[in-house]
Amino acid sequence: MARKRIVEGIRITKVGLVYILLTLIVGVAAANTGNNALYIVEALLLSVLVFSGLTSRRNVAQLEAELVLPQEAHANEPFTARIRVANRDRWTARRLVVVEGAAEGAPLLIPYLGRGAESWADLPMMVGRRGRYEAPFVHLGSVFPFGFFRKGERVRQTAEMLVFPQLFPGARDLPARAARAGERSSGRRGAGHELFNLRRFQLGDDRRGIHWKQTARTGDLIYMEREAERGRRLSIVLDNAVGDLPAEAERQRFETLVSEAATAAHEALRQGYEVELQTRRVTVPLAGGAWQRHRVMTELALIEPLPHSSEALGPKDARVPQLRLAMDSPAPARLGSDAA
């Protein structure tokens, strides 16, 4: 698929700058002395300079680039995108092609790309903020053949992705009482420790569940059904009714709260919690697992400040331990549940 290309100007490298200075010195010496040998050297130096410039530009012509972004990435964390670079020239190969993305990241060097060939490679990138990210272009550069000049082209892209909030190192302020909440009875049968019901043994039941005393008393095999335990739960309450944030410090404070919420959800889900996210406009119900992590991170990636509101904001179930996050909290992540 053809993509729009923007030709960039010439950038002189440090090696090229030294070479140009050397050429000027030889030229001045040749003009002052009238030495024919110096004129020949000067002509050779200028020929190499012109050849380098023309070859460098030719080396990035007829190249195509297609960027494939990953499905998941977090702000301010390096990630790897896939890049396809194709040489549409059927006559000559390409050498020393430098590929860079629009976001931060180390450049990628493709040493050799044959005639009509293409190459897939990993391109390191990093995005500095959460939300929707569209890669505007991929930069293709060349230092071939001598490294005197850096010439390049920008190839427009259509790749986009959703960048999740930044995750802080380690779990922050996950309460001990949230862990203790995981051993309450759920009122339904399952694989817990409390007795739920006694019934006749049925084909397929685990023999380890036979209640031998009741079996001896009644003469029939009696099976013990256990009560399922309720998984550990945590409700993350993020109040985004913060009004306008004109100051950079206030905007950074809000982004810190969002990252605190994302960090708490990530760590809690990793530890087996059921997590709920409550904001002013969105409620992600209690659930666990990878899909719940994706839902919570998606909502946090897109959350925006809203006008101030006097309405109370809390979880759907007051018995669930809470992690409350608000602009007026004294700490970035303050725990706010008195419920056991």
SVG drawing of the C-alpha trace seen along z (x, -y; Angstrom):
<svg xmlns="http://www.w3.org/2000/svg" viewBox="-30 -32 83 81">
<polyline fill="none" stroke="black" stroke-width="0.4" points="0.0,0.0 1.5,-3.3 2.0,-5.8 2.6,-9.6 6.3,-10.4 8.0,-13.6 11.5,-14.2 13.8,-15.7 16.8,-17.9 20.4,-17.0 22.0,-16.6 25.7,-16.7 27.2,-14.2 30.3,-14.8 32.4,-12.7 31.0,-14.7 31.8,-18.0 35.4,-16.9 35.6,-15.8 34.3,-19.2 36.7,-21.1 39.5,-19.0 38.3,-19.6 38.3,-23.4 41.8,-23.3 43.2,-21.4 41.3,-23.8 42.8,-26.9 46.3,-25.3 45.9,-24.5 44.8,-28.0 47.6,-29.6 50.4,-27.4 49.2,-26.6 50.4,-23.0 48.9,-20.7 49.0,-17.7 46.9,-19.5 44.4,-20.4 44.1,-16.7 43.6,-15.8 41.0,-18.6 39.1,-17.3 39.2,-13.8 37.8,-15.0 35.0,-17.0 34.1,-14.0 33.8,-11.7 31.6,-14.4 29.3,-14.6 29.2,-10.8 28.3,-10.4 25.5,-12.9 23.9,-11.3 24.3,-7.8 22.9,-8.6 19.7,-10.1 19.4,-7.1 19.7,-4.7 16.3,-5.8 14.4,-6.0 11.8,-3.4 11.7,-2.1 8.3,-1.3 7.7,-1.1 4.7,0.4 4.5,0.0 2.5,2.5 1.9,1.4 1.4,3.9 -2.1,4.4 -0.9,3.2 1.6,0.7 1.9,-1.6 3.0,-5.2 6.7,-5.9 7.5,-2.2 9.5,-1.0 7.7,1.4 8.5,3.1 6.7,2.5 7.1,4.5 8.3,2.7 8.3,3.9 10.8,2.3 10.6,3.2 12.9,2.3 10.8,1.9 13.9,1.3 14.4,4.3 17.9,3.2 19.9,2.2 20.1,3.2 19.9,0.9 22.5,0.7 22.8,-0.9 19.2,-2.0 18.3,-3.7 14.7,-3.4 13.1,-5.5 9.6,-5.8 7.8,-9.1 7.9,-8.2 10.9,-8.0 13.2,-5.0 16.5,-3.8 16.9,-3.8 17.0,-0.6 19.8,0.2 19.1,2.5 22.6,3.4 21.4,4.8 18.2,5.0 18.3,6.9 16.7,6.1 12.9,6.4 13.3,7.8 11.6,6.9 12.6,7.2 10.6,7.5 12.3,6.2 11.6,5.0 11.5,1.3 12.0,0.0 9.5,-2.8 8.1,-4.6 5.1,-6.9 5.1,-9.6 1.4,-9.8 -1.7,-7.6 -4.6,-7.7 -5.1,-7.1 -1.8,-7.2 -1.5,-7.4 1.9,-6.9 2.1,-9.8 5.2,-8.6 8.2,-6.3 11.5,-8.0 13.8,-6.2 17.4,-7.5 20.7,-6.6 24.3,-7.1 25.5,-5.1 28.1,-5.0 30.6,-7.0 28.6,-8.5 29.2,-12.1 25.5,-13.0 22.2,-11.8 19.4,-11.9 15.9,-10.6 12.3,-10.5 9.2,-10.4 6.6,-7.7 3.1,-8.4 1.5,-5.7 -2.0,-4.8 -1.1,-2.6 -2.8,-3.4 -3.1,-2.0 -4.4,-2.7 -1.7,-3.5 -2.5,-2.5 -1.5,-4.6 2.0,-4.4 2.5,-1.7 4.6,-2.6 7.0,-0.1 5.4,2.4 2.0,2.4 1.1,-0.7 -1.2,-0.9 -3.1,2.4 -4.6,2.9 -4.1,6.0 -7.8,6.0 -8.5,6.4 -6.5,9.7 -8.5,10.8 -11.7,10.2 -11.0,13.1 -11.9,15.8 -15.6,15.0 -18.3,17.5 -20.1,16.9 -23.3,18.8 -22.8,21.2 -21.2,24.6 -17.7,24.8 -14.2,25.8 -13.9,24.0 -13.5,25.2 -16.9,24.6 -19.6,27.2 -22.4,26.3 -24.6,29.4 -24.7,33.2 -26.3,35.5 -26.1,38.9 -22.9,39.9 -23.3,39.7 -21.4,41.3 -18.5,38.9 -18.1,37.4 -14.7,37.2 -14.4,40.1 -12.3,37.8 -15.5,35.9 -17.3,38.8 -18.5,38.0 -17.6,41.3 -19.4,40.7 -22.7,39.9 -22.1,42.9 -21.7,45.2 -24.7,43.7 -27.1,44.0 -25.7,46.9 -25.6,44.9 -22.6,43.1 -22.9,39.4 -21.1,36.8 -20.0,33.4 -20.5,30.3 -18.2,27.5 -19.1,23.8 -17.2,21.8 -15.0,19.0 -15.4,15.5 -12.4,14.2 -10.4,11.3 -12.0,8.1 -10.9,4.4 -12.9,1.4 -10.8,-1.4 -12.8,-4.6 -11.2,-7.4 -12.9,-10.7 -12.3,-12.5 -14.7,-15.4 -11.8,-17.8 -12.8,-20.7 -10.4,-22.6 -6.7,-22.0 -5.0,-25.1 -1.7,-24.5 0.8,-21.9 1.2,-20.7 -2.5,-20.0 -2.6,-18.1 0.4,-16.1 -1.3,-15.4 -4.3,-14.0 -2.2,-11.8 -0.4,-10.5 -3.8,-9.5 -4.7,-7.7 -1.4,-5.9 -2.0,-5.0 -5.3,-3.5 -3.8,-1.5 -1.0,-0.3 -3.3,0.9 -5.6,2.7 -2.6,4.3 -1.1,5.6 -4.4,6.7 -5.5,8.6 -2.0,10.2 -2.4,11.4 -5.8,12.9 -8.2,10.2 -11.5,9.3 -11.3,5.6 -14.0,3.0 -13.3,-0.5 -15.7,-3.3 -15.4,-6.8 -17.9,-9.5 -19.2,-8.2 -18.1,-4.6 -18.4,-1.5 -16.4,1.6 -18.1,4.3 -16.1,6.7 -14.3,9.4 -10.9,10.9 -8.5,12.2 -6.8,10.8 -10.0,9.5 -10.9,7.5 -7.4,6.0 -7.9,5.0 -11.3,3.4 -10.0,1.4 -6.8,0.2 -8.9,-0.8 -11.2,-3.0 -8.2,-4.5 -6.5,-5.2 -9.5,-7.3 -10.5,-8.9 -10.8,-12.7 -11.3,-15.4 -15.0,-16.4 -16.6,-19.4 -16.8,-19.5 -19.7,-17.5 -21.0,-17.4 -22.5,-13.9 -20.8,-11.2 -18.8,-8.7 -18.4,-5.1 -18.5,-1.4 -21.7,0.5 -21.1,2.7 -20.1,0.9 -18.7,4.1 -15.9,4.2 -12.6,2.7 -11.9,-0.5 -8.9,-2.3 -10.0,-5.9 -8.2,-8.4 -9.0,-12.1 -7.2,-15.4 -7.7,-16.5 -6.2,-13.2 -3.2,-13.8 -1.3,-11.0 -1.4,-9.7 -3.2,-6.5 -5.3,-6.8 -7.3,-3.8 -10.8,-4.8 -12.9,-1.8 -13.9,-1.0 -15.9,2.0 -14.5,5.3"/>
</svg>
